[in-house]
């Protein structure tokens, strides 16, 4: 698993790292969503893979 840092987000979005850091105070929900998307991108996760992971988690819970 690869963690995400502000630098990664800035590179993905073509923004300066300081801009992304400012989002923490000014747009915390947006930052959280962008971090989640960047984490998925960095770890090669798409909607289909995430859906399968959720299905596996639910199946394990049911055991």
N, C-alpha and C positions, 0 to 999 in steps of 0.2 A: 504494500500500500504506500502510495506516495502522498505526502501531505502537501497542502497548498499554502503559499505565502503571498503577501501583497505583491511582491515582484512578479510572480506568475500571473496573477490577475491583471496587473498593469500591462504585461506583455501580450496577453490574450486580447485585451481590449484596445491596445494602442494608446494607453493613457500613462501618465506619470504615476509613479508609486505613491507620491504625496497625495495625489487626487484620490486614489483608492483609500488611503488611510483617513482622509477627511470624511469619506462616506460613513465611517464608523460613528461619528458624532452627528452628521447631518442626515444620513439615510441608512440607519442600521438594518432595516428590513431588506432594502435593496442589496446591501453588502452581503448579508447572510445568503440571499438567493444567488448572488453572483459567485460567492465562495463555493456554494454547493455545486453549481454548474462547472466551475473551474476544477473542482476536485474530481468530478466525474470525467471531465475531459482529460485531465492529467492521468487518470487511472483507466482510461479507455472504457468507460461505462456509458452505455446509452440507455434509452428507455426500456428496450427489450431486456437487456441484461439486468437492469434494476428490478424490473417486474419479475424476472425469474428468481432473483435473490429473495424478493419478498415472498414469493410462493414457497420457496424452500424454507424460509424462516417460519412461515405459517404451518407448514407440514411438520416441522420439528416441534413446534409448540404443541401440536395436536397429539404427539406421541407420548 
